[in-house]
Amino acid sequence: MLAEAGIRTTEHRLMVLEVLARHSQPVSAQQIHAELHEQGTQIGLTTVYRALTSMAAAELVHAFVRAEETVYRLCGPAEHHHLICRACGLVIERVEEDVMAGFRVEEVYGTCAACVSGRQPEA
């Protein structure tokens, strides 16, 4: 996956990618760092940020700003845009024609059905 995105494969990048792959919702660099440390991995927070920055630049992951913090999510390979719930942070990839009137849609914010109805969203 990294090589296909044009990113040099390293042990640390693979570990960061594995953590991202376990989460359906965006996670912060600090969350990734904490998970890796809980697993006994010795990796610096700066290394996690560098891995995420290179993956975001290659469009392998998408960076979102949530509550003034950057969070990251592993994206599927198809062209898509993101539907993002302002209440719970749920992110759904929507694969369809995402150019409307010459404008490329990247992110659409709203409220998911679970938050509207007051129940917990499904992960």
N, C-alpha and C positions, 0 to 999 in steps of 0.2 A: 504494500500500500504506500509506504513512504517512497520507495524507489520509483513507483509509477507517478508520484506527485513531484518527482525531481528533487527529493530530499535525501541526503546521505543517511543511511540507516545506522543508528548507533543503539547501544543497549539502553541508554537513558530515554531516547526518543521512543523506542519500542515500549518501554514501561509506561511512559506518559500516554501513549496511544492506547495501550491495554486498559488503563484506568478510564479514559474517555469512552472506550467501547462498552464498558460496563454500565455507563450512565445514559439513560434516555433523555435526561434533562441537562441543561448547561451546568457546568461546575467551574469553580474558580481555581486559579493556580494554587492558592493556599489549600483548598480541599484536596487537590491532586497530590500536592506535596505531603499533606498529612496522611493520606491513604498509603502512599508509598513508604513513609516512615513506619506506619503501623505494620506493614508487611516486612519490615526489617531492611528496607532498601536505603542505602546512604546516598542521598541525592540532595543537592542544594536547591533552594527555592529559585535562585537565579537560573539554574540549569532547566528547571521546569518552565520558567518564563521564556527562555530562549527556544526551547522545543516547541512551545505553543505558538510563539511568534513565527517561527519558520513554517509550521503547519498551517497557520492562518494565512500567511503570505502565499502559500501554494494552494490555498482554498481547499485543503483537506479538512480543516475545522473552520467553524464560523465563530467569530467573537461577537458577543452581545454585551451591552451595558445594562446591568440590572441593579437598581438601588445604588448607583454610583460606583459599582464594582464591575470589572470586566469578567465575564464568564465565557466558557468555551464549550462547544458541542461538536462532536464528530458528525459530519454530514455524509449523506449518501452520494453516490457518484453522478446521479442524473441531475440535469438542470432543474432547479427548484427555487421556491421562495419560502419564507418562514412565516407562519401564523403564530403570534406570541400573545399569551394571555397576560394582561397587565396585573391581574390579581395574584395568580399563583406561579407565574413564570413558565407554564407549559409551553413547549415549542413543538410545532408540528410542521414537517416539511410538506409542501404542496407542490406536486409535480404536475405542471400543466403549462400552457402557454402563459409566460409571465411577462410579456411585453404588451402593454396596453397603450394605445394611442402614441406609440413611439417611446414610451416610458418603461424602463425595466423595473419591475417590482422586486424588491429584495426582502423587505420585512413589512408585515401588516400586523398592527397591534389591535387588540380587542379584548373581549372577555369570553373565556371558554364556557361551554354549556354547564360544566360541573360547578363553576364559580357562580354562574347566573342562578343555578338551582340551589346553591348552598351546600352541595355535597363535595367530597374529595375527588379531584381529578384522577384518572387512571394513568399510571406511568407507562 
